[in-house]
Protein backbone atom coordinates (compact mmCIF):
# COMPACT_ATOMS: atom_id res chain seq x y z
CA UNK A 1 0.00 0.00 0.00
CA UNK A 2 2.92 2.32 0.68
CA UNK A 3 4.18 1.81 -2.88
CA UNK A 4 0.69 2.51 -4.21
CA UNK A 5 0.50 5.77 -2.25
CA UNK A 6 3.92 6.84 -3.51
CA UNK A 7 2.98 6.11 -7.11
CA UNK A 8 -0.25 8.08 -6.75
CA UNK A 9 1.52 11.05 -5.17
CA UNK A 10 4.01 10.99 -8.04
CA UNK A 11 1.14 11.11 -10.54
CA UNK A 12 1.95 7.64 -11.88
CA UNK A 13 -1.67 6.54 -11.92
CA UNK A 14 -1.33 3.79 -14.53
CA UNK A 15 1.54 2.27 -12.62
CA UNK A 16 -0.54 2.50 -9.45
CA UNK A 17 -3.37 0.62 -11.16
CA UNK A 18 -1.01 -2.15 -12.24
CA UNK A 19 0.44 -2.34 -8.72
CA UNK A 20 -3.05 -2.59 -7.25
CA UNK A 21 -4.13 -5.31 -9.69
CA UNK A 22 -1.00 -7.32 -8.97
CA UNK A 23 -2.27 -7.99 -5.42
CA UNK A 24 -6.07 -7.98 -5.67
CA UNK A 25 -8.16 -8.20 -2.50
CA UNK A 26 -11.59 -7.84 -4.13
CA UNK A 27 -12.99 -5.87 -1.21
CA UNK A 28 -14.63 -2.42 -1.21
CA UNK A 29 -11.31 -0.64 -0.67
CA UNK A 30 -9.70 -2.44 -3.62
CA UNK A 31 -12.49 -1.51 -6.06
CA UNK A 32 -12.73 2.02 -4.67
CA UNK A 33 -9.03 2.65 -5.29
CA UNK A 34 -9.29 1.21 -8.79
CA UNK A 35 -12.25 3.46 -9.53
CA UNK A 36 -10.56 6.60 -8.26
CA UNK A 37 -7.36 5.86 -10.17
CA UNK A 38 -9.22 5.22 -13.43
CA UNK A 39 -11.01 8.52 -12.93
CA UNK A 40 -7.65 10.25 -12.62
CA UNK A 41 -6.41 8.83 -15.95
CA UNK A 42 -9.60 9.93 -17.74
CA UNK A 43 -11.37 6.57 -17.97
CA UNK A 44 -14.82 7.41 -16.58
CA UNK A 45 -16.37 4.14 -17.72
CA UNK A 46 -13.98 1.98 -15.76
CA UNK A 47 -14.14 4.43 -12.86
CA UNK A 48 -17.93 3.95 -12.74
CA UNK A 49 -17.60 0.18 -13.04
CA UNK A 50 -15.21 -0.24 -10.13
CA UNK A 51 -16.92 2.37 -7.95
CA UNK A 52 -20.28 0.67 -8.55
CA UNK A 53 -18.74 -2.57 -7.28
CA UNK A 54 -17.30 -0.78 -4.24
CA UNK A 55 -20.70 0.79 -3.57
CA UNK A 56 -22.42 -2.60 -3.66
CA UNK A 57 -19.88 -4.03 -1.24
CA UNK A 58 -20.12 -1.02 1.08
CA UNK A 59 -23.39 0.73 0.19
CA UNK A 60 -23.46 3.49 2.81
CA UNK A 61 -19.96 4.92 2.43
CA UNK A 62 -20.24 8.65 1.60
CA UNK A 63 -16.79 8.85 -0.02
CA UNK A 64 -17.56 5.99 -2.40
CA UNK A 65 -20.91 7.54 -3.29
CA UNK A 66 -19.39 11.00 -3.82
CA UNK A 67 -16.77 9.66 -6.23
CA UNK A 68 -19.36 7.47 -7.97
CA UNK A 69 -21.54 10.51 -8.67
CA UNK A 70 -18.54 12.38 -10.11
CA UNK A 71 -17.60 9.41 -12.29
CA UNK A 72 -21.18 8.98 -13.52
CA UNK A 73 -21.38 12.65 -14.46
CA UNK A 74 -18.16 12.32 -16.46
CA UNK A 75 -19.37 9.13 -18.14
CA UNK A 76 -22.75 10.66 -18.98
CA UNK A 77 -21.00 13.60 -20.66
CA UNK A 78 -18.95 11.14 -22.71
CA UNK A 79 -22.06 9.17 -23.72
CA UNK A 80 -23.87 12.36 -24.68
CA UNK A 81 -20.96 13.56 -26.82
CA UNK A 82 -20.90 10.20 -28.62
CA UNK A 83 -24.71 10.19 -29.06
CA UNK A 84 -24.92 6.80 -27.39
CA UNK A 85 -28.38 5.20 -27.54
CA UNK A 86 -27.68 3.16 -24.40
CA UNK A 87 -27.45 5.17 -21.19
CA UNK A 88 -25.59 4.41 -17.98
CA UNK A 89 -28.58 2.35 -16.87
CA UNK A 90 -31.23 2.03 -19.57
CA UNK A 91 -32.73 -1.23 -18.38
CA UNK A 92 -33.31 -1.35 -14.59
CA UNK A 93 -36.86 -1.00 -13.32
CA UNK A 94 -37.59 1.23 -10.27
CA UNK A 95 -37.87 -1.91 -8.14
CA UNK A 96 -34.52 -3.18 -9.41
CA UNK A 97 -32.90 0.19 -8.76
CA UNK A 98 -34.21 0.13 -5.20
CA UNK A 99 -33.06 -3.46 -4.73
CA UNK A 100 -29.57 -2.56 -5.97
CA UNK A 101 -29.21 -0.05 -3.11
CA UNK A 102 -29.78 -2.55 -0.30
CA UNK A 103 -28.14 -5.77 0.80
CA UNK A 104 -29.63 -9.11 1.75
CA UNK A 105 -28.37 -8.87 5.35
CA UNK A 106 -30.26 -5.59 5.74
CA UNK A 107 -33.47 -7.28 4.58
CA UNK A 108 -32.96 -10.20 6.94
CA UNK A 109 -32.17 -7.77 9.76
CA UNK A 110 -35.47 -5.94 9.27
CA UNK A 111 -37.40 -9.22 9.03
CA UNK A 112 -35.77 -10.47 12.22
CA UNK A 113 -36.43 -7.25 14.13
CA UNK A 114 -40.10 -7.03 13.13
CA UNK A 115 -40.63 -10.74 13.78
CA UNK A 116 -39.18 -10.31 17.28
CA UNK A 117 -41.40 -7.30 18.02
CA UNK A 118 -44.49 -9.11 16.73
CA UNK A 119 -43.66 -12.21 18.77
CA UNK A 120 -43.32 -10.16 21.97
CA UNK A 121 -46.65 -8.39 21.33
CA UNK A 122 -48.44 -11.65 20.64
CA UNK A 123 -46.97 -13.38 23.70
CA UNK A 124 -48.00 -10.47 25.95
CA UNK A 125 -51.51 -10.45 24.48
CA UNK A 126 -51.83 -14.24 24.82
CA UNK A 127 -50.71 -14.21 28.45
CA UNK A 128 -53.53 -11.77 29.20
CA UNK A 129 -56.29 -13.69 27.39
CA UNK A 130 -55.01 -17.28 27.32
CA UNK A 131 -56.98 -17.56 24.08
CA UNK A 132 -55.24 -17.76 20.71
CA UNK A 133 -58.23 -16.50 18.69
CA UNK A 134 -58.76 -13.50 20.97
CA UNK A 135 -55.05 -12.76 20.79
CA UNK A 136 -55.15 -12.64 17.00
CA UNK A 137 -58.28 -10.47 17.02
CA UNK A 138 -56.72 -7.83 19.26
CA UNK A 139 -55.32 -4.67 17.55
CA UNK A 140 -51.78 -5.77 18.41
CA UNK A 141 -52.47 -9.09 16.67
CA UNK A 142 -53.79 -7.42 13.52
CA UNK A 143 -50.97 -4.89 13.35
CA UNK A 144 -48.41 -7.60 13.95
CA UNK A 145 -49.84 -9.79 11.22
CA UNK A 146 -50.00 -6.83 8.84
CA UNK A 147 -46.37 -5.99 9.63
CA UNK A 148 -45.25 -9.52 8.82
CA UNK A 149 -47.22 -9.53 5.56
CA UNK A 150 -45.67 -6.22 4.46
CA UNK A 151 -42.14 -7.32 5.34
CA UNK A 152 -42.39 -10.68 3.58
CA UNK A 153 -44.04 -9.06 0.55
CA UNK A 154 -41.13 -6.64 0.44
CA UNK A 155 -38.73 -9.57 0.64
CA UNK A 156 -40.59 -11.23 -2.25
CA UNK A 157 -40.20 -8.09 -4.36
CA UNK A 158 -36.50 -8.00 -3.44
CA UNK A 159 -36.03 -11.62 -4.53
CA UNK A 160 -37.93 -10.95 -7.76
CA UNK A 161 -35.72 -7.96 -8.58
CA UNK A 162 -32.61 -10.05 -7.93
CA UNK A 163 -33.67 -12.71 -10.43
CA UNK A 164 -31.89 -10.51 -12.99
CA UNK A 165 -28.85 -9.30 -11.02
CA UNK A 166 -26.89 -6.26 -12.18
CA UNK A 167 -23.47 -6.19 -13.80
CA UNK A 168 -21.41 -3.41 -15.32
CA UNK A 169 -19.18 -3.32 -18.42
CA UNK A 170 -15.46 -3.11 -17.70
CA UNK A 171 -14.57 -2.98 -21.40
CA UNK A 172 -16.31 -1.56 -24.46
CA UNK A 173 -18.07 -4.35 -26.35
CA UNK A 174 -20.43 -5.13 -29.20
CA UNK A 175 -23.78 -6.61 -28.27
CA UNK A 176 -24.55 -9.70 -30.32
CA UNK A 177 -27.69 -11.66 -31.10
CA UNK A 178 -26.21 -14.92 -29.78
CA UNK A 179 -23.35 -16.34 -27.71
CA UNK A 180 -20.33 -16.01 -29.97
CA UNK A 181 -18.46 -13.83 -32.44
CA UNK A 182 -20.24 -15.54 -35.36
CA UNK A 183 -23.59 -13.99 -34.38
CA UNK A 184 -24.66 -10.63 -35.88
CA UNK A 185 -23.76 -7.40 -34.10
CA UNK A 186 -26.61 -5.41 -32.59
CA UNK A 187 -24.99 -2.27 -31.18
CA UNK A 188 -21.89 -1.08 -29.32
CA UNK A 189 -22.12 -0.73 -25.55
CA UNK A 190 -19.71 1.44 -23.58
CA UNK A 191 -17.61 0.74 -20.51
CA UNK A 192 -19.41 1.62 -17.28
CA UNK A 193 -22.92 0.89 -18.56
CA UNK A 194 -25.06 -1.30 -16.29
CA UNK A 195 -26.91 -4.33 -17.64
CA UNK A 196 -29.01 -7.08 -16.03
CA UNK A 197 -27.91 -10.72 -16.24
CA UNK A 198 -30.50 -13.05 -17.79
CA UNK A 199 -30.06 -16.71 -16.95
CA UNK A 200 -26.79 -18.63 -16.60
CA UNK A 201 -23.71 -18.01 -18.81
CA UNK A 202 -23.18 -20.11 -21.91
CA UNK A 203 -19.81 -21.74 -22.64
CA UNK A 204 -18.88 -21.67 -26.32
CA UNK A 205 -15.66 -23.57 -25.68
CA UNK A 206 -13.14 -24.05 -22.87
CA UNK A 207 -11.85 -20.49 -23.20
CA UNK A 208 -14.97 -18.58 -24.20
CA UNK A 209 -18.05 -17.91 -22.09
CA UNK A 210 -20.93 -15.62 -23.04
CA UNK A 211 -23.69 -14.07 -20.96
CA UNK A 212 -27.18 -13.07 -22.03
CA UNK A 213 -28.04 -9.58 -20.74
CA UNK A 214 -30.89 -7.13 -20.70
CA UNK A 215 -29.40 -3.83 -21.82
CA UNK A 216 -32.21 -1.43 -22.81
CA UNK A 217 -35.76 -1.76 -21.52
CA UNK A 218 -36.63 -5.40 -22.15
CA UNK A 219 -34.21 -5.83 -25.06
CA UNK A 220 -31.68 -8.63 -24.66
CA UNK A 221 -28.39 -9.56 -26.30
CA UNK A 222 -25.16 -11.43 -25.56
CA UNK A 223 -21.78 -10.25 -24.29
CA UNK A 224 -18.50 -11.98 -23.41
CA UNK A 225 -18.69 -12.85 -19.71
CA UNK A 226 -15.14 -11.59 -19.24
CA UNK A 227 -16.29 -8.05 -20.08
CA UNK A 228 -18.76 -7.95 -17.18
CA UNK A 229 -18.23 -7.14 -13.52
CA UNK A 230 -21.15 -8.64 -11.55
CA UNK A 231 -22.39 -6.37 -8.76
Order of alpha helices (4+ residues) and beta strands (2+ residues): alpha-alpha-alpha-alpha-alpha-alpha-alpha-alpha-alpha-beta-beta-beta-beta-beta-beta-beta-beta
